[in-house]
Amino acid sequence: MAEKLPSPENLDSIRKRELEAGLKPFKLVKYFTFSSLFVILVFTLFLSWIISNNAREVMMEQNEEYSLLLAENLNQQVFRRFVLPAVVRYGGIALSNPEQFELLDSIIRGVIQGLKIDSVTIYDSSVNIISYSTVPGLVGKKNLGGEEYKKALKGTSNSRLFYSGTVFSLLHIGNDVQCELKTFIPFRQVRQDGEGGDLIMGVIEIEKDLSRSYANIIRLQGRIIIVSSVVMAILFLVLRSIVFRAGEIMEKRTLERLRLEEKLSQSERLAHLGKMVATVSHEIKSPLGIVRSTAEILAKRIEKLAPGNEHLAKIIVEETIRLNAIVVEFLDFARPQKMDFREDDLNQVVKKVLDFVSSELKRKCIELITDLAPDLKPCLLDRDLFYRALLNVFINAIQATEEGGSIQVATSMEKDKVRFSIRDTGRGIEEEKLKMVFEPFFTDKNKGTGLGLAITKNIIESHGGEIHVESEIGKGTTFIIDIPAAT
């Protein structure tokens, strides 16, 4: 029993599944690549945050050291130039006395002049109240000293950084960039040797505006993010183009492999089918010859014995001739053809076919329009086989064209190939049937074996050429044959 051939729809679905299976590993690589890019981008953002955070800490440490040195100097100057003179002159410290306040203010402002210090504040040691500040509005305020004030009262100098703003602040989105460093140190009694004593007289707070430095750090962070994003975008585009190109190459190779496998499978099926057809045709051909000979003899005897009935025997002869033609066509399809290639002019073969079909064209009143290029290069052709291939195409065109229609025949040079085309004005071929016109035994006619175009395709491909068909319902069908020109 012959093997059942898959339909074109099944072949398309099989090809699609195999293509997806062939590209699946590459898709996984593609997804992994894009995921890696995303991870690298996230890591870059995290790295920029670490760098900016480290820069902020370094800035705080440097400015804290600077503030501590300044505070130590203030401690020395205020104690020697204000505390001691005030005790001697006034018998004690009372900043409510305008003279004492002005003296202290002049000393502190003289020390911090030109040092880019925003404010200096002195808290009382016994009560959390501001006794002095370069900002007049803060004098007398209570409970403004927090944990830092308490630590300083215990003898521990400390600092705190207050900041706000992010990279978005550079785009005027979100809070403005602000950064203040507040350093708290104990205001100690100074001994004669210059060292600080154990007695803590208050807490000195030095406030310094670091907004400009912090803005530079944020700009650095922004530059890192921008440069990283640009680099990642370039890498992404390059990688995307590489992946896209690689995908096209892999898809093309997969499709080529599938086509080769399909051709191999089709060749194997046709080989099995050919053996079966050759065997059956051979077994039928001999009995058909006997039936025909017997019918011819019988026709002669009937003509003598029963005149007027000899047409019955003639019917048998005609049918055996028709069946023999079908068997011969089967055998031609099944057995390999011996090729005799010679340089030939395609136009001459076309003209020979036109001479043969001219009577049929006149009978059906079909208009023939020819456009044969005079400058065709010669081709390597087996004239007899190629004549048969063209004849099959012409016969199909004539059968498809109704009386009064037209057939256009043309030849031309297409680069290194010679092209033959024939267009009819028939009703056209449906799209689902168009894929099957070259399949063996496919036909939409009441009579015929469906082998004509299959044989034609085999002959064309044996010449190293290609044949394909274009059709539009209601407008007609065009067959195009390309044959390599002889070098």
C-alpha positions in Angstrom: 0.0 0.0 0.0 1.4 3.4 -0.9 2.5 5.7 1.9 0.1 8.5 2.7 1.6 11.9 1.8 1.1 14.8 4.3 -0.9 17.7 3.0 0.7 21.2 2.5 -1.0 22.4 5.6 0.6 19.6 7.7 3.9 20.3 6.0 3.7 24.0 7.0 2.8 23.1 10.6 5.6 20.6 10.8 8.1 23.0 9.3 7.0 25.7 11.8 7.4 23.4 14.7 10.9 22.2 13.6 11.9 25.8 12.9 10.9 26.9 16.4 12.7 23.8 17.9 15.8 24.7 15.9 15.8 28.4 17.1 14.8 27.6 20.7 18.4 27.4 22.1 19.3 30.6 20.3 16.2 32.4 21.8 17.4 31.3 25.3 20.8 32.8 24.6 19.2 36.0 23.4 17.0 36.3 26.5 20.1 35.5 28.7 22.0 38.2 26.9 19.4 40.9 27.4 18.9 39.8 31.0 22.7 40.1 31.5 22.5 43.7 30.1 19.8 44.5 32.6 21.8 43.1 35.5 24.9 45.0 34.4 22.9 48.2 34.2 21.4 47.6 37.7 25.0 46.9 39.0 26.2 50.1 37.4 23.5 52.1 39.1 24.4 50.4 42.4 28.1 51.1 41.8 27.4 54.8 41.2 25.4 54.9 44.4 28.4 53.4 46.3 30.8 55.8 44.7 28.6 58.9 45.6 28.0 57.6 49.1 31.7 57.1 49.6 32.4 60.5 48.3 29.9 62.0 50.7 31.5 60.2 53.6 35.0 61.4 52.6 33.6 65.0 52.3 32.1 64.7 55.8 35.3 63.3 57.3 37.5 66.1 55.7 35.1 68.9 56.7 34.6 67.4 60.2 38.4 67.4 60.8 38.5 71.0 59.6 35.6 72.0 61.9 37.2 70.2 64.9 40.4 72.1 64.3 38.5 75.4 64.0 36.4 74.6 67.1 39.6 73.8 69.1 41.0 77.2 68.0 37.7 78.9 68.9 37.9 77.2 72.3 41.4 78.6 72.9 40.6 82.1 71.6 37.3 82.4 73.4 38.7 81.2 76.8 41.8 83.3 76.7 40.5 86.4 75.1 37.0 86.4 76.5 36.4 84.2 79.5 39.5 85.2 81.5 39.2 88.9 80.8 35.4 88.8 81.6 36.0 87.1 84.9 38.7 89.6 85.9 36.9 92.6 84.7 33.3 91.8 85.4 33.7 89.2 88.1 31.9 86.6 86.0 30.4 85.8 82.6 27.0 87.4 81.7 26.3 87.5 78.0 23.2 89.4 78.8 25.6 92.3 79.3 25.9 94.0 75.9 29.6 94.7 76.4 30.4 91.1 77.1 28.3 89.9 74.2 29.9 92.3 71.7 33.4 91.3 72.9 32.6 87.6 72.4 31.0 88.3 69.1 34.0 90.3 67.8 36.4 87.5 68.9 34.4 84.7 67.2 33.7 86.7 64.0 37.4 87.6 63.8 38.4 83.9 64.1 35.9 82.6 61.4 36.3 85.5 59.0 37.0 84.2 55.5 36.6 80.6 56.5 33.2 79.9 54.9 31.5 79.1 58.2 27.7 79.7 58.3 27.3 80.0 62.0 28.8 79.4 65.4 26.6 78.7 68.3 27.5 78.2 72.0 25.1 76.2 74.3 25.1 76.6 78.0 26.4 73.6 80.0 23.7 73.6 82.7 20.7 74.3 80.6 20.0 73.3 76.9 19.8 77.0 75.8 21.7 79.0 73.3 23.8 81.5 75.0 25.5 82.9 71.9 25.1 82.6 68.1 26.3 84.5 65.1 22.7 84.2 64.0 21.0 86.7 66.4 17.6 85.1 66.1 18.8 81.9 67.8 20.0 83.5 71.0 17.9 82.4 73.9 16.3 79.5 72.1 15.9 76.4 74.3 16.1 72.6 73.7 17.6 72.9 70.2 20.6 70.8 71.1 19.8 67.1 70.4 21.8 63.9 71.0 24.9 65.6 69.6 24.7 68.3 72.3 24.4 65.6 75.0 27.4 63.7 73.7 29.5 66.9 73.6 28.5 67.6 77.3 30.0 64.2 78.1 33.2 65.2 76.4 32.8 63.5 73.0 33.1 65.7 69.9 30.7 64.6 67.1 29.3 65.7 63.8 26.1 65.2 61.9 25.5 65.7 58.1 22.1 67.0 57.0 21.4 66.6 53.3 18.6 66.5 50.8 18.3 66.1 47.0 19.1 63.4 44.4 20.2 63.2 40.8 16.7 64.3 39.9 17.3 67.6 41.6 19.7 68.5 38.8 16.6 68.3 36.5 14.6 70.5 38.9 12.6 67.4 39.9 12.2 66.9 43.7 13.9 68.7 46.5 16.8 71.1 45.9 20.3 70.1 46.7 21.1 71.1 50.3 23.9 69.8 52.7 24.9 71.1 56.1 27.5 69.8 58.5 27.0 70.5 62.2 30.0 69.8 64.5 29.5 69.8 68.3 32.5 70.0 70.6 32.7 70.5 74.4 33.8 74.1 75.4 36.5 73.3 77.9 38.5 75.2 80.4 42.1 75.8 79.0 45.0 75.1 81.2 48.2 77.1 81.3 50.0 74.6 79.1 47.3 75.1 76.4 45.6 71.7 76.9 41.9 71.5 77.5 40.9 70.8 81.1 38.2 68.5 82.5 35.7 71.3 83.2 33.2 71.6 80.4 31.7 75.1 80.3 29.3 74.6 77.4 29.1 73.2 73.9 30.3 74.9 70.7 28.3 74.2 67.5 29.9 75.0 64.1 27.6 74.9 61.1 29.1 74.7 57.6 27.1 74.8 54.3 28.4 72.0 52.0 25.6 72.3 49.4 28.1 73.2 46.7 30.3 70.2 47.4 27.3 67.9 47.7 26.0 69.2 44.4 29.3 68.3 42.8 29.0 64.8 44.2 25.5 64.4 42.8 26.7 65.7 39.4 29.4 63.0 39.5 26.8 60.4 40.3 24.7 61.8 37.4 27.7 61.6 35.0 28.4 58.0 36.1 24.7 57.1 35.4 24.6 58.9 32.1 27.9 57.5 30.9 26.9 54.0 32.0 23.5 54.3 30.4 25.1 55.5 27.1 27.6 52.7 27.2 24.9 50.2 28.0 22.7 51.6 25.2 25.6 51.3 22.7 26.3 47.7 23.9 22.6 46.9 23.7 22.3 48.2 20.1 25.5 46.4 19.0 24.4 43.2 20.7 20.9 43.6 19.4 22.2 43.9 15.8 24.5 41.0 16.3 21.7 38.9 17.8 19.3 40.0 15.1 21.9 39.1 12.4 22.7 35.8 14.0 19.0 35.0 14.3 18.5 35.7 10.6 21.5 33.5 9.7 20.3 30.7 12.0 16.7 30.9 10.7 18.0 30.9 7.1 20.2 27.8 7.8 17.3 26.1 9.6 15.0 26.8 6.7 17.6 25.5 4.2 18.0 22.3 6.3 14.3 21.9 6.5 14.0 22.4 2.7 16.7 19.9 2.1 15.1 17.4 4.4 11.8 18.0 2.7 13.3 17.5 -0.7 15.0 14.3 0.5 11.8 13.0 2.0 9.9 13.9 -1.2 12.6 12.2 -3.3 12.3 9.1 -1.2 8.5 9.1 -1.5 8.7 9.7 -5.2 11.2 6.9 -5.6 8.9 4.4 -3.8 6.0 5.8 -5.8 8.0 5.5 -9.0 8.8 1.9 -8.4 5.2 1.1 -7.7 4.0 3.0 -10.8 6.7 1.4 -13.0 5.7 -2.1 -11.8 2.0 -1.5 -12.3 2.4 0.2 -15.6 4.6 -2.5 -16.9 2.1 -5.2 -15.9 -0.8 -3.2 -17.6 1.1 -2.3 -20.8 1.4 -5.9 -22.1 -2.3 -6.8 -21.6 -3.3 -3.5 -23.1 -1.4 -4.4 -26.3 -3.1 -7.8 -26.5 -6.5 -6.2 -25.9 -5.9 -3.6 -28.7 -4.7 -6.3 -31.2 -7.6 -8.5 -30.4 -10.1 -5.6 -30.8 -8.6 -4.7 -34.2 -9.0 -8.3 -35.4 -12.5 -8.4 -33.9 -13.4 -5.2 -35.7 -12.5 -6.7 -39.1 -14.5 -9.8 -38.4 -17.6 -7.9 -37.2 -17.4 -5.8 -40.3 -17.8 -9.0 -42.4 -20.2 -10.8 -40.2 -22.3 -8.0 -38.8 -21.8 -4.8 -40.7 -22.7 -1.6 -38.8 -21.5 -2.9 -35.4 -17.8 -2.5 -36.1 -17.8 0.8 -34.1 -18.0 -1.2 -30.9 -14.6 -2.7 -31.5 -13.3 0.7 -32.5 -14.3 2.1 -29.2 -12.3 -0.6 -27.5 -9.3 0.3 -29.7 -9.6 4.0 -28.9 -9.9 3.4 -25.2 -6.9 1.1 -25.2 -4.9 3.7 -27.1 -5.9 6.3 -24.4 -5.0 3.9 -21.6 -1.7 3.2 -23.3 -0.9 6.9 -23.4 -1.6 7.1 -19.7 0.6 4.1 -19.0 3.4 5.7 -21.1 3.0 8.9 -19.1 3.3 6.9 -15.8 6.4 5.2 -17.1 8.0 8.5 -18.1 7.4 9.8 -14.7 8.7 6.8 -12.9 11.9 5.9 -14.9 14.9 8.2 -14.9 15.4 10.2 -18.1 18.7 10.1 -20.0 19.8 13.7 -20.6 21.5 14.9 -23.8 22.6 18.5 -23.0 23.6 20.7 -25.9 23.8 24.5 -26.3 20.5 25.6 -27.8 18.4 28.6 -28.4 15.3 28.7 -26.1 13.4 30.8 -28.6 13.7 28.0 -31.2 12.2 25.4 -28.8 9.3 27.9 -28.0 8.7 28.5 -31.7 8.5 24.7 -32.3 5.9 24.3 -29.5 3.9 27.3 -31.0 3.9 25.6 -34.4 2.5 22.4 -32.8 -0.3 24.1 -30.8 -1.2 26.7 -33.4 -4.1 24.7 -34.8 -5.6 24.2 -31.3 -5.3 28.0 -30.7 -7.2 28.7 -33.9 -9.8 26.2 -33.0 -10.6 27.9 -29.7 -10.1 31.4 -31.1 -7.4 32.2 -28.6 -5.2 35.2 -29.3 -1.5 34.6 -29.1 0.8 37.4 -28.0 4.5 36.8 -28.3 7.5 38.8 -27.1 10.6 36.8 -27.7 13.8 38.6 -26.8 16.3 38.5 -29.8 19.4 38.7 -27.6 19.0 35.5 -25.5 22.1 33.7 -24.5 22.2 30.0 -25.4 21.4 27.4 -22.7 22.4 23.8 -22.2 19.2 22.0 -23.1 18.0 18.5 -23.9 15.8 19.8 -26.7 13.3 16.8 -26.8 12.8 16.8 -23.0 12.6 20.6 -22.7 10.2 20.7 -25.7 8.0 18.2 -23.8 8.2 20.4 -20.6 7.1 23.5 -22.5 4.4 21.6 -24.3 2.9 20.5 -21.0 2.8 24.1 -19.8 1.2 25.3 -23.1 -1.4 22.5 -22.9 -2.4 23.6 -19.4 -2.6 27.2 -20.5 -4.8 26.3 -23.5 -7.1 24.1 -21.4 -7.4 26.9 -18.8 -8.2 29.6 -21.4 -11.8 29.9 -22.6 -12.7 30.6 -26.3 -11.9 34.2 -27.2 -9.2 34.6 -24.5 -5.6 35.3 -25.0 -2.2 33.8 -24.1 1.0 35.9 -23.7 4.4 34.2 -24.2 7.7 36.0 -23.5 11.4 35.3 -23.2 14.0 37.6 -21.6 17.4 37.7 -19.9 17.4 38.0 -16.1 21.1 38.5 -15.1 22.7 35.1 -15.8 19.4 33.3 -16.4 17.1 32.9 -19.4 13.5 33.4 -18.5 10.4 32.0 -20.2 6.9 33.0 -19.1 3.4 32.2 -20.3 0.3 33.9 -19.0 -3.3 32.9 -19.8 -6.6 34.7 -19.1 -8.3 31.7 -17.5 -10.2 31.8 -14.2 -7.1 31.3 -12.1 -6.1 28.8 -9.4 -7.2 29.0 -5.8 -4.4 29.7 -3.3 -4.8 26.3 -1.5 -4.5 24.5 -4.9 -1.6 26.7 -6.1 0.8 25.0 -3.6 -0.1 21.6 -5.0 0.0 22.1 -8.8 3.4 20.4 -9.1 2.5 17.5 -6.9 2.2 14.1 -8.6 -1.4 13.0 -9.4 -2.9 16.4 -8.4 -5.4 17.6 -10.9 -8.7 19.5 -10.9 -9.8 18.3 -14.3 -12.2 15.5 -15.0 -9.6 13.7 -17.2 -5.9 13.5 -16.8 -3.3 11.8 -14.6 -2.0 14.9 -12.8 1.5 14.1 -13.9 2.0 16.7 -16.6 3.3 19.5 -14.4 5.1 17.1 -12.1 7.1 15.8 -15.1 7.6 19.3 -16.3 9.1 20.3 -12.9 11.4 17.3 -12.9 12.7 18.2 -16.4 13.2 21.9 -15.5 15.1 21.0 -12.3 17.2 18.4 -14.1 18.3 21.4 -16.3 19.3 23.3 -13.2 16.4 25.6 -13.5 13.4 26.7 -11.5 9.7 26.9 -12.2 7.0 28.7 -10.2 3.5 29.8 -10.8 1.5 32.9 -10.0 -2.3 33.1 -10.2 -5.1 35.5 -9.4 -8.7 34.4 -9.4 -10.6 35.9 -12.3 -7.5 37.2 -14.0 -5.4 34.2 -15.0 -2.3 32.2 -14.3 1.4 32.8 -15.1 4.1 30.1 -15.3 7.7 31.3 -15.1 10.7 29.2 -16.0 14.3 30.3 -15.3 17.2 28.3 -16.9 20.9 29.1 -16.3 22.6 30.6 -19.4 25.5 28.6 -20.8 28.9 30.0 -19.7 
